[in-house]
Amino acid sequence: MFVAIFRKFLVLFFCVSFAALSQSVDNVASVELAATTFPIERPFTISIIIPNSETRATVAFPDIIGFSKKGISTSITPVDVGGKSVTNQIITQSYQARAPGRFRLLPFTVNIGGETIRSEGATLVVQPPAGASASLNKAVVVTAGSAFLSLRPSKSVVYSGEGVALTLSFFVADNYPYVLDFQALDKQLQLITKRIRPTNSWEENLPINDLKPVSVVVGGKKFREYHLFQSIFFPLSSQSWQLPAVSLQLNQSRPVTGLPSSRPEPVVFTSKPLTVAVRALPPHPLRGRVPVGTFRLDEGLDRQRVMAGKSVRYTFSILGQGNVATLPAPAMLNESAELDVFPPEERHTINHTGNEITGHKTFAYFMVPRQNGSVSLANRFQWIYFDPQTARYDTLLPQLTLQVGGSRSAAISNPASLSVTAANEGTPNVVGGNTLYAGIEAMDSTRHPISLSTLIRAVANVLIVSMLLGMIFVLFKK
């Protein structure tokens, strides 16, 4: 009797585990390591992939012996899962090797919203450098002394609407004779950032989660750099930035060698004032209303040929570097009754990498052609922007052409027509070109897409209920 009850409890345990797995498979965070063999010039990265998360998570990445942490980048990507928009996040920590050799990344765990994610670690092989090691950004000015505060831009001259990164860092030489301690840093940074934030600009903040030094070389001298603040700003006017000098107070305590001092002494480090010239865009009828950046077009049709009165999905994706979050939809040209174009669905992905904002923004249209023939999409859409690298305006135009008409069998046999999205299956067809709902009585409303994860959950739940009923029956029978 007891053996039979034990067997049933064991089966029930596995069923519950299977059901829990089936219900959380879509929301499990994961760890991804970059290539473990790489040259010393290339950083090593650890990425945390968090599905279905809209809030920015704080991740405590592990330290690696022989490496310095270089910074954290975040990528936010909305995707479609089962007809719902899900926001995925990728948080990446970069590491820079201090010397060539073999290093061991020990097994580690990270905590994401109460969930513990484990990695088995790896052996990292750092290859010798191909040339001389790179030094610090040329914008850093070496000041007198062995410690200094630096506020520097990624560019000294930009166009209105072009992104420029501002970085506030504290540098201390490796041979600095005293120990320096940060005091009330959060309160000081609130006052400092309020003074150095440019007015009339769009800000994309790059969060700094830990205050750990990075080894750098400035003027041939070894320093430790502490990143205190970094953001990318997009000026919204042509007024140049005049950023004042800011000060940071630290405590200077005992010397590194020798007798300890009686008590810590406050010491103040002041940066130099900063000027960033902002140039107006060249004359143009749309000056001040077009985005600024370096972009390219990626477009797609779910099928190349469609019958008149049928809907087709067209995606207009803008990829590149710039203020991706605020990119406008393409302008509509030659609007006519021959082609109905419905308002687009917008989605964007933003990547924070170093001093740049990259990503893409996608506009998805549903179109319904009313007449047979060839429809050139270049005559329907255009997207004008200003490229600061070439200092001229440019236009992104579609290259695809939609073929309307032909036999129904020809449209179905087209391989491109087999990639119809689930959203298109439920879109009403237009018959005869009169109304969007004509022919709706001929549609099959009994067809529904089946999600694999939903099916697994349903089967698991049925098994659990069956096992519970069986247990109750056996216990009462005994």
PyMOL commands that set and color helices and strands:
alter all, ss='L'
color gray80, all
select helices_A, chain A and resi 2-27+185-196+324-326+377-379+408-413+415-419+422-425+440-442+452-477
alter helices_A, ss='H'
color red, helices_A
select strands_A, chain A and resi 30-33+37-39+44-50+67-81+84-97+101-105+108-112+115-119+122-127+147-153+157-159+164-173+178-182+201-205+214-218+221-235+241-243+247-255+265-270+274-279+293-301+305-306+312-322+331-332+339-341+345-353+356-369+373-376+381-387+392-396+401-404
alter strands_A, ss='S'
color yellow, strands_A
deselect
rebuild
show_as cartoon
